[in-house]
Amino acid sequence: MYDLIIIGAGPAGMTAAIYAKRANLNVVLIEKGAPGGQMVNTWEIENYTGLKKQSGADISMAMFDHVMSLGVQYEYGNVLKVEQEGNVKKVITEDKTYETKSIIVASGMLPRRLGLEHEDMLASNGVSWCAICDGPIYKGEDVVVVGGGNSAVEEASYLATLCKHVTVVQNLKELTADKKAQDILRKQKNVTIHLESVVTEFIIDEKDKLKAVKIKSDQGDENVIETKAVFEYIGAIPVTDFLKETGVLNAYGFIDTNEKMETKVEGIYAAGDVRTKQIRQVVTATSDGAIAVQNCLKYLETWE
Ligand SMILES: Cc1cc2nc3c(=O)[nH]c(=O)nc-3n(C[C@H](O)[C@H](O)[C@H](O)COP(=O)(O)OP(=O)(O)OC[C@H]3O[C@@H](n4cnc5c(N)ncnc54)[C@H](O)[C@@H]3O)c2cc1C
């Protein structure tokens, strides 16, 4: 039986693996794709301390090398289910069942996409799901934010401090962010809000760069808005289907933890984007991974 199984080899899971191995735990790190998680498909990351500007793929490989250099057991596997029998937890993949004393869930989340043509090609190069990450690239430019909830409105306010002009496009009759966030946004002089409107098209130039979006209102009016970037804030999809029977998920499918990364279920911890949290970044994911292991160690001392 393992002391600890870590599900997901993004920055949270890989950091947890490093801390767990160095603490001499019998640990396995299970990943269904390539190590690195969301970083693998991120063109450049410039805000991870000490690394300056690097491709997400390079940072992923550097972290993975670090994990492997310590001799962590790494296995390819798609976790389908987690079960509990007394104090023993079972992690079930397509072809194997693992038994473990504890689990760290680090399976991340996926940003919801508009699903329009060219979106994949423009990902991280005109279309973004992270204003903290990509906002500075568009300093002094015109940008569009899609959505009207708290994330959209707060990030639009942040972008308004960097960019020349921010256009917010919201499909509903009103913004749904809390009043305080809306008040801050409406005070910005360089923000235009289009309600009851949706983005219907990404318009690209001859070099395949984003040059504008087409929006359509509920009344049928169409507008073309020139922009260098579109920030999509239309929801997040937690990657937690496999945890449905464990009791750790909240109503939105995310995992609530305390500051020790403990979930509602003893011996199950969560780290990184899969948690209910304010800032989803590489640096906060790695911190969560470290904290989860340190508290897991205390749980294992009393496990029987
Ligand atoms: C477009 C984009 C750009 C970004 N740019 C930046 C940036 O510049 N700077 C920054 O700090 N942050 C950036 N971020 C955010 C950052 O990438 C995330 O906060 C971070 O990757 C979260 O790490 P994580 O380990 O929690 O989850 P993830 O990175 O999502 O990793 C989760 C891993 O779990 C695996 N997994 C999921 N389910 C299972 C399963 N059932 N079985 C096995 N494995 C599973 C997944 O395959 C994945 O590898 C960006 C995010 C996006 C989407």
The ligand as a Gaussian input file, in Angstrom:
#p B3LYP/6-31G(d) Opt

LIG

0 1
 C       -3.838000      29.770000     -21.253000
 C       -3.272000      29.798000     -19.857000
 C       -2.145000      30.560000     -19.608000
 C       -1.610000      30.598000     -18.321000
 N       -0.511000      31.369000     -18.095000
 C        0.016000      31.413000     -16.840000
 C        1.159000      32.223000     -16.559000
 O        1.690000      32.916000     -17.435000
 N        1.638000      32.210000     -15.286000
 C        1.062000      31.469000     -14.286000
 O        1.572000      31.482000     -13.161000
 N       -0.028000      30.718000     -14.526000
 C       -0.561000      30.677000     -15.767000
 N       -1.684000      29.941000     -16.006000
 C       -2.305000      29.216000     -14.887000
 C       -1.515000      27.945000     -14.549000
 O       -1.215000      27.235000     -15.733000
 C       -2.320000      27.095000     -13.601000
 O       -2.679000      27.872000     -12.470000
 C       -1.528000      25.883000     -13.129000
 O       -1.105000      25.094000     -14.221000
 C       -2.365000      25.024000     -12.189000
 O       -1.630000      23.915000     -11.832000
 P       -2.311000      22.585000     -11.281000
 O       -1.190000      21.643000     -11.016000
 O       -3.240000      22.909000     -10.199000
 O       -3.252000      22.055000     -12.463000
 P       -2.949000      21.718000     -13.987000
 O       -1.809000      22.484000     -14.499000
 O       -4.253000      21.866000     -14.673000
 O       -2.545000      20.163000     -13.963000
 C       -3.484000      19.185000     -13.664000
 C       -2.989000      17.858000     -14.211000
 O       -3.833000      16.808000     -13.742000
 C       -4.012000      15.865000     -14.780000
 N       -5.263000      15.131000     -14.544000
 C       -6.512000      15.652000     -14.521000
 N       -7.405000      14.674000     -14.291000
 C       -6.712000      13.517000     -14.179000
 C       -7.105000      12.153000     -13.984000
 N       -8.390000      11.800000     -13.855000
 N       -6.150000      11.210000     -13.934000
 C       -4.834000      11.562000     -14.064000
 N       -4.416000      12.831000     -14.276000
 C       -5.342000      13.803000     -14.328000
 C       -4.082000      16.741000     -16.029000
 O       -3.813000      15.989000     -17.192000
 C       -3.029000      17.795000     -15.735000
 O       -1.762000      17.410000     -16.225000
 C       -2.223000      29.866000     -17.281000
 C       -3.352000      29.089000     -17.543000
 C       -3.884000      29.062000     -18.816000
 C       -5.108000      28.220000     -19.086000

